[in-house]
């Protein structure tokens, strides 16, 4: 066994989060015929805001496309992009998220959390989607980040 630090291993958040005083959540859901993308966008943003804001050290709020809050220098905007597809009888929501901050080219996050997919529940309660959102947020938000300490890996011969 060998202990190697990952290239992304870090004990501190990226520079993007330095001096941030609030987090904006901006969602966009694309869907085909029969998909109410407006309602799904609204629900997705509410869910992300709820989960991200649970223990946030700064205010977390949902914003709409075109909101000038995206350009605020003291805010990080979490971009959540999703699409709806069908697999057999199920409707699935595939999504990705990444933080954006105006003027942070040197500390920009080029790739965000791992893209995920979860079923869309016919009722308002959706534990599978909540779990997928929480996992993505733990890869994105410093206050929800899982330990990034070096992990032991086994090298095969």
C-alpha positions as CSV (number, residue, x, y, z in Angstrom):
1,X,0.0,0.0,0.0
2,X,1.1,3.5,-0.9
3,X,-0.3,6.8,0.3
4,X,-0.6,9.3,-2.5
5,X,-2.3,12.7,-2.3
6,X,-4.7,13.3,-5.2
7,X,-4.0,16.2,-7.5
8,X,-7.2,17.8,-6.2
9,X,-6.5,17.1,-2.5
10,X,-6.7,20.2,-0.5
11,X,-7.4,21.2,3.1
12,X,-8.6,24.7,2.1
13,X,-11.3,25.8,-0.4
14,X,-10.4,27.1,-3.8
15,X,-9.7,30.8,-4.1
16,X,-13.1,31.3,-5.7
17,X,-14.6,31.2,-2.2
18,X,-12.3,33.8,-0.6
19,X,-14.3,36.7,0.6
20,X,-17.6,35.3,-0.6
21,X,-20.5,36.7,1.4
22,X,-23.4,34.9,-0.2
23,X,-24.3,32.0,-2.6
24,X,-26.7,32.3,-5.4
25,X,-28.4,29.2,-6.9
26,X,-29.2,29.5,-10.6
27,X,-30.9,26.5,-12.2
28,X,-31.8,25.6,-15.8
29,X,-33.8,22.5,-16.7
30,X,-34.3,21.4,-20.3
31,X,-37.1,19.0,-21.2
32,X,-38.9,17.7,-24.2
33,X,-42.6,17.4,-24.9
34,X,-44.8,16.9,-21.9
35,X,-42.1,18.2,-19.5
36,X,-43.0,21.3,-17.4
37,X,-39.4,22.6,-17.3
38,X,-40.5,25.8,-15.5
39,X,-41.9,23.9,-12.6
40,X,-39.0,21.5,-12.5
41,X,-36.5,24.4,-12.6
42,X,-38.3,26.0,-9.7
43,X,-38.4,22.8,-7.7
44,X,-34.8,21.9,-8.4
45,X,-33.7,25.4,-7.3
46,X,-35.8,25.1,-4.1
47,X,-34.2,21.7,-3.3
48,X,-30.6,22.8,-4.0
49,X,-31.1,26.0,-1.9
50,X,-32.6,24.0,1.0
51,X,-29.8,21.4,1.0
52,X,-27.0,24.0,0.5
53,X,-28.4,26.3,3.1
54,X,-28.7,23.9,5.9
55,X,-25.4,24.7,7.6
56,X,-24.2,27.5,5.3
57,X,-22.0,30.1,6.9
58,X,-23.4,32.7,4.3
59,X,-26.9,33.4,3.0
60,X,-28.0,31.0,0.2
61,X,-30.8,32.1,-2.2
62,X,-32.3,31.2,-5.5
63,X,-32.0,33.7,-8.4
64,X,-33.5,33.7,-11.8
65,X,-31.9,33.9,-15.3
66,X,-30.9,37.5,-16.0
67,X,-30.6,38.5,-12.3
68,X,-27.8,41.0,-11.9
69,X,-26.8,39.2,-8.6
70,X,-24.7,36.9,-10.8
71,X,-22.3,39.8,-11.3
72,X,-21.9,40.7,-7.6
73,X,-18.3,40.5,-6.7
74,X,-18.9,39.2,-3.3
75,X,-21.2,36.3,-4.4
76,X,-20.6,32.8,-5.8
77,X,-23.3,31.6,-8.1
78,X,-23.9,27.8,-8.2
79,X,-24.9,26.9,-11.7
80,X,-27.2,23.8,-11.8
81,X,-27.9,22.5,-15.3
82,X,-30.3,19.6,-15.8
83,X,-32.3,17.8,-18.4
84,X,-35.1,15.3,-18.3
85,X,-35.2,12.0,-20.1
86,X,-37.2,8.9,-20.0
87,X,-35.9,5.4,-19.3
88,X,-38.6,2.7,-19.7
89,X,-41.4,4.1,-17.5
90,X,-39.3,6.4,-15.4
91,X,-38.5,10.0,-15.9
92,X,-34.9,10.8,-14.9
93,X,-33.2,14.1,-14.1
94,X,-29.6,14.3,-15.2
95,X,-27.7,17.3,-13.7
96,X,-24.4,18.9,-13.2
97,X,-23.3,21.8,-11.1
98,X,-20.3,24.1,-10.8
99,X,-19.6,27.4,-9.0
100,X,-19.1,30.7,-10.9
101,X,-17.8,34.0,-9.7
102,X,-17.3,37.2,-11.6
103,X,-13.7,38.2,-12.1
104,X,-12.2,34.9,-10.8
105,X,-10.5,33.7,-13.9
106,X,-7.4,32.7,-12.0
107,X,-9.5,30.6,-9.5
108,X,-12.3,29.5,-11.9
109,X,-13.6,26.0,-11.5
110,X,-13.6,24.5,-15.0
111,X,-15.3,21.2,-14.1
112,X,-17.7,21.0,-11.2
113,X,-19.2,18.1,-9.4
114,X,-19.6,14.7,-11.1
115,X,-22.7,14.7,-13.2
116,X,-25.5,12.7,-11.7
117,X,-28.9,11.2,-12.5
118,X,-31.9,10.5,-10.3
119,X,-35.5,9.5,-10.9
120,X,-38.1,12.2,-10.7
121,X,-40.7,11.1,-8.1
122,X,-44.4,11.6,-9.0
123,X,-45.0,13.0,-5.5
124,X,-43.1,16.0,-4.1
125,X,-40.9,13.9,-1.8
126,X,-37.8,12.6,-3.6
127,X,-35.1,11.0,-1.4
128,X,-33.1,9.7,-4.4
129,X,-32.9,13.2,-5.9
130,X,-32.1,14.7,-2.5
131,X,-29.2,12.2,-2.0
132,X,-27.8,12.9,-5.5
133,X,-28.0,16.7,-4.9
134,X,-26.4,16.3,-1.5
135,X,-23.5,14.3,-3.0
136,X,-22.9,16.9,-5.7
137,X,-23.1,19.7,-3.2
138,X,-20.5,18.0,-1.0
139,X,-18.1,18.1,-4.0
140,X,-18.9,21.8,-4.6
141,X,-19.5,23.7,-1.4
142,X,-16.6,24.1,1.1
143,X,-18.8,23.7,4.1
144,X,-20.3,20.4,2.9
145,X,-17.0,19.0,1.5
146,X,-16.0,15.5,2.5
147,X,-12.5,15.0,3.8
148,X,-10.0,15.3,1.0
149,X,-7.1,13.8,3.0
150,X,-4.8,11.6,1.1
151,X,-6.2,8.1,0.7
152,X,-4.4,4.8,0.7
153,X,-4.4,3.1,-2.7
154,X,-3.3,-0.3,-3.7
155,X,-0.9,-0.5,-6.6
156,X,-1.2,-3.7,-8.7
157,X,1.8,-5.4,-10.3
